[in-house]
């Protein structure tokens, strides 16, 4: 039997007065590769911090029988890793980008050589070379706890899945795809049970209504009936009415004893009024000619050129430090080499989430930019899994993923007709990311985005900008076509 490396007993974690999660027992055995999934704000990072001993604000017991290395999603690291690993992950002398920072964190963690590795979104901001290298090296880790929204990473690496849902930990055998099959089966079963419950309740309510209606009709004494006949009729009617009333009460009791089945969640449909965003009429809406840019004596672009066609959904790809975010910034900041037609209104999702006002509620932030009505705006929030009273939360208490979803909803509800999305999927849970894909596909404006998420890029992009050798190469086609054309898999780009 495999050796237990960590044991957590009777764990309970609160966030203020609210329960974040609780569970009785979690054991990590040697050889386990566990993917941790759940909606934004469910407590995934908090769970890892508790297990690693970096959060002691909880009740319960943790027993650790092994050293733990930790790749954190947030924060920054000093260089402490082995030179061999720093070189392997191409960590530069000076860190300038989020991708370079993540490479440093990975190199530092692997340098510790502990038997257990915790990794919280370790592919955040990594380019495709970095993701490929990370995947290869994580395959060699014997015991792993991984938080990731990258389905390919979860499928490739994981032997178990822990889902945090409504304050509980649910355990599944297999990788993400196998977990998804089990969840889909549970969802279908929930629908079957709900429909059976609804049908039975409706049948009983109909029977009760019919008996009450029949009871009312019994009270009418027929015309031309003598007194003695009327008395007999009344006695008979009273007896029959009592029986009908008793039957109705029995049926009501049966309804009350039915096990209530809640209706499974369905995504709300949204009908946006796209006329409010001033649709562009030009074929070419943004173009660049002879674009040059340098940063701290490092040349990023040299006579680069490009065209953005109205309605395009363009993925910008390239290695860390080649200028993906820089390209978005230079367009947005109106570099003299860039031309945008006068009607262009850019909505820019930046990694620093600078759109948000911490002092206002979710709904106040959303409506401050919205040209859509409140019902449409709240439906978009609901599609991104911010629902009901959650819209009245102050931004200051939102998780990173919830802030991302609010920022996205603000852009989608604004009058922007061109969206710039810079690593928009970094902090999103898988369900929210799938919802975002649907919303972006429905969006009728033009989209330029930087993302290292394969599924997101494959589903959204109809054109690729490849930043390479200080130029911008353009591929007219989707990401699958691009990979096939270049005879490479996505993780090798």
N, C-alpha and C positions, 0 to 999 in steps of 0.2 A: 504494500500500500504506500502511496506517495506521502512524503513528509509534509506536515503542516508548517507553513512558514509564517502565517499570521492568522490570528483569531480575534474576532470582534463579537462581544456578547452584550445583549440588552442595551443596544445603542439607541439613544434618543437625542435628537438635535432640534432645538427651537431657533426660530428667527424672530426675536422680540417675543411677543405673546403667541405667535403662530408656530405650530409644529411643522418643521421642514421635512423630516423623515424619522422613522423609527423601525428597528428590526431586532429580532431575537438573537440571530446567530449568522455570522459570515466567516467561513474558513477559506483561506487561500492555500492551495496545495502546490508543492513543487511541480512545475510543468503546466500549471494553469495559464492560459492566455485569455483574459477576460476583457470584453468590451463593455464599457459602461455607457448607457444611453438614457435619454429622457429629455423632456421638454426644457427649454430655457427657464432657469430659476428653480428647477426641481431639486438641485443640490448635488450635482455630479462632482464639481470641483471641491465642494465642501466635504463630501465623502472621502475623496482621496486625501485631502488635508488632514482629516481626522485619523484615517488609517496610518498616515505617515508620521503622525505626532506633531503636526504643524498647527493644529487647532485643538485646544484642550477645553473649549467651551461646550461640553456635552456631558450627558450622563451615560454610564456604562463602562465597559472594561475592554481594553485593547492589549493583546499579548503579541509581541513581535519576537520571532525566533530567527530573524535574518536581517541583514542590512538592506536598506532601500535607497535606490537612486530615484531622482524625481526630475522630470522635464516639465517645468511649469509653463503654462500658457502666457501668463502675464509677468511683468517685472523684467529686470535686466540682470545680466550676469557679468562678473569679472572673468577675465581669462584665467582659468585654472586647470584646463584639460591638458592631456598629453599632446605634445607637438604632432605626433603621428595622426591623432584623431582631428586636431585642428586643421591639419593639412588635408586630410581625407574629406572633410566637410567644407573645404575652401573658405575657412574663416579668415577674413582680411585683417590687416593690422588695425584699421579703424572701422568701426561699425556705423553704417549709414542707413541701413534699411531694416525693416522688420524681419525679412527673410534671413539676412545676415545675423541678426540677433538670435533667431531660432536655431541657426546652424551652430552658433556658439553654445547655446544651452544644451543641445544634443551632444556635442563633443565633450562638454564638461561632465554630463551625466554618465556617459559611457566610460569616461576615464576613471570613474569611481569603482568599477568592476564589482558592484554588489549583485547578489543572486536575484534580487527582485527589482523590477523597473516599473515606476509609475510614470505615465505619459499623458499629459493634459493637452489635447489638441496639438500634438507635436509637429503636424504638417502645416500649421498656421504660417502663412506668408512664404512658404517654401516654393521655389520654382519646380518645374517638372524633374530636373536633374536631382534636386534635393529630395523630392518625394520618392523617387526611384531608389536613391541611396538609403534613405530612411527605411523604406520597406524592406530592402535587402538586409539591413543590419538588425531590424526588429525581428526578422524571422529567426535570427540566431539567439535571441533572448529566450531563456528557458521559462521564466515566470514573468508575466506582464499584466498590468492593469492599464487599460487604454481608454481614454475618453476621445471620441472622434465623431464627426459628422460625415466622414468620408466612408461611404459604403464599401468601396473597393478595399480600403485598408482593413475595415472590420471583417470583410469576407476572407481576405487573404491571411489574416493573422489569428483570428479569434477561435477558440474552442468552446467558449461559454459567453453568454450575454447576461448582464445584470441591467434590468430596466427599473429606473426610479419613476414611479407613477403614483400620484396622490398620496405621497408620504410613505409609500411602501416599496420594498425591494422585491422584484419578481425575478426569478432565476430561470434561465433557459439553456439547454444544451445546444451546442453548435454555433455557427457563425451568424452574421446578420441575416443573410438570406433565409437560413433555416429558422431563425427567430421570426422573421416576417411571415413565413408560411404558417407558423403556429399562431401568430397574432391575427392574421387574416381569418384563420379558422375560428378563433375566439370571437372575432367581430361578427362573422356570419352567424355563429351560434347565438350571439346576443340579439341580432336582428330576428332570428327565428323565434327566440323566446319572447321578445317584445311583441312580435306580430301575433303569436299564440295568446299571450296575455291580453292584448288589445281586443282580439276577436272574441275571446271568452267574456271579457268585461262588457263589450258592446252587446253580445247575445243576451247576457243577464239583464242589462239595463233595458233592452228592448222588451224582454219578457215581463219585467216589472211594470214598464209603461203600459203594456197591453192589459195586464191584470188590473191596474189602477183605473184604466179607461172602462174596462168591463164592469168593475165595481160601481162606478158612477152610473152606468146605464141601468143597473139593477134597481136603483132607488126610485125609478119612475113607475108609479102605479098605473096599470092600464085603465083606460076610460071604460065607463059603463060596468064597473065592478061593484057588487054589493059590499056592505060593511063586513059581513063574515068572511067573504072571499078576500077582501082587502086585508083583513087581519092575518089570514093564512098566508097570503102573498108576502106580507111584510115580514112574518116570521121566517118564511123560506128564504126571502131575500137577505135578511140579516145573517142567516146561517151561511149562505153562499158568499156573502160579502166578507164574513169573518174568515172563511177558508181562503178566499182570494187575497185578503190582507195578510194572512199567515204565510201564504206562498210567497208573496212579495217580500215579506220580512226575511224569510229563509233565503231568498235569492240575494237580498241586500247583504245578509250575513256571509253568504258565499263570496260576494264581491270583496267584502272587507277582509276575508281570509285568503284571498288570492295573493300570491307572492308578487309584489309590485316589481315590474321590470321597467327600468328607465329606457327611454328611447336613445339608441346609440347616436353619437355626435355625427352630424352631417355638415360638410362645408357649405356655408351660405353663398348663394350666387350673388354676383355684383354686376350692376348695370351702370357703368360710368358714362357721364356725358362728355364725350371726347371733343365736342364742339367748344367746350370751355377752355381747352388748352391751345387754342389757335393753331390748328393743324398747318404744317408747312406745305407749300405748294411747289417749291423748287425741287428739281431732281437732285442736284448736289447741294447739300446744306452746309457743309464745312469742308474746307480744303486747306492744305498746307503745301507751300512751295519753298524749297531751299531753306528748310528749318535747321537752324544751328543752335546748339545749347551746350554749355559747359557748367560743371559744378565743382568748385574747389579744385580748379585746374584739371579736372577730369572731363574729357569731351564725351558727351552723351549722344548728341545728334550732329551729323555733318551732312548738310545739303539733303536732308530727308524730305520726302514728299508723300502725300496721301490725299484721298478723297473719301468723304463720308456721304453715302447716298441716302436720301430720304427713306425712312422706314427700316434701314439696316439695323441688325443686332450684331455688333462687332465684338469679338473676343480679342483682347490685346495680350499677346503672349511673348515670353522671352525670359532669359535667365535673370536671377536677382541682380539688381544694380544696372540693368541695361536701359532703364528709363520708361517703364510702363506707366507708373504714376506720374512721372515727369511729363509725359505726353499729354495726359489728361489736364495737368496743371497749366501747361503752356497754351493749350486750347482755351481753357477756362479764363486764364489771365490775359488773353488776347495778345499773344506774341505777334509781333509785326509780320511774321511770315505766315500767319494763319488768318484765313478769312471765313467768317460765318455770315450767312444771310441775315438781314436785319431782324426777321421774325424769330430767330432762334432764341429760345429761353432754356438755359441749361439748369437742371437740377442735379446737384453734385452730392453723392454719398461719399463722405470721406471717412477714413478709418478712425479719426479722432472724434467723430460724431458731434461736430461743432454746431449742428442745427438745433440742438436741444437746449431748452431753458430749464435748469434744474429745479427752479422754484415753482414751476407750473405743473399741473396734472398732465397725464397722457392726453386726455381729450382737449385740454386748452392748447397744448403744443400742436396737436393735429389740426385743430380748426384755425389756428393762427396763420396757416399757409394754404388752407383748403379752398379750392374753388368749387368743390363738390358739396352737396348738401350733407348735413350731419348724418343722416341715415346711411348714405353711400359710404361716407368716411368711416363710420363705425363698422360697416359690413367688411370693409377692407381690413380693418384692425382684427375683426373676428376671423377672417380668412388666415391671418397671420397668428391666430391663437391668442389674441388679447381680447377678452370678452367681458361682458356684463360690468360688474363693479370695478373690474381691473382698470377700466378707462379713467377712474377717478384717483388712481395712485399718483403720488408725486414722482416725478422723474428721478429724484435723488435716491429713491429706494429701489429702482429697477435694476435687474441683473444686466450684464453686458449684452446678452442675447435679446432681452426685452427692449433695450435701448436701440439696438440695430433694427428691430421690427418696427418700432415707432418711427425712427428716421426714414425707413423705407416707405411706410404708410404716408408720411408727410410729403414725400416727393411724389408718390403716385397720385395723391389728392391735389397737388399744386398745379399751377398753370404751366409747368415745364413741359416742353415738347421734345426735349433731348435729355436723356438721363445718362450721367456718368456714375458708374458703380465700381468702387475700388475695394476689392476683396470683401464683397458684401456677405459672403457665406461664412466668414471666419468664425463667428460666434453663434451661428444659428443651429438649432437642433434639426434633426433630419426631417421631421414632419413639417416644421416651419419652412425649411429650404424647399421642400416639394411644393408647398403652397406658394412660395415666392416664384418658383418656376412658372406655375400656372398664371400668376398675375402678370409677370413680365411677357409671357407669350401673348396674353390678351391685350397688353399695352400697345397702343397704335402709334406711339411716337418712335423716335430713333434712340438706340441704346448702344453705348460703348462701355465695356466692362473689363476689369482685370480680375481674374479668378484662376486659382489653381485646382479647383474642384472639377474633376472629370465629368461627373454626371451633369452638373449645372451647365458647364460649357457645351457639352454635347447637345443638350436639349434646347439651349437658347440661341447659340451663334449660327448665323447664316453666312458670316464672313469672318476672316481671320486677319489681323494685323500682326505680323511677326517682326519684332524689333531685334535686329541682328546686324552686327558690324556697323553700328551707328546709323543704319538706314531702317526704313519701314517697308517690308515686303507685304504685298497684299495677296491673299488667297480667296478667291470667290467660291465659297462653298462652306459646308459645315465642318465640324471638328473631326467627325468620323472620316469624311472624305479627305480632309487634310492629312490625317494619319495614314490612310491607305495610299494616298498619292505619294507620300514621302517614305513609304515602306517602313514606318516606325510606329511603335505603340506610343500612346500618350505619355507614359511614364519615362520614355526615353528621350523626350524632346528637350 
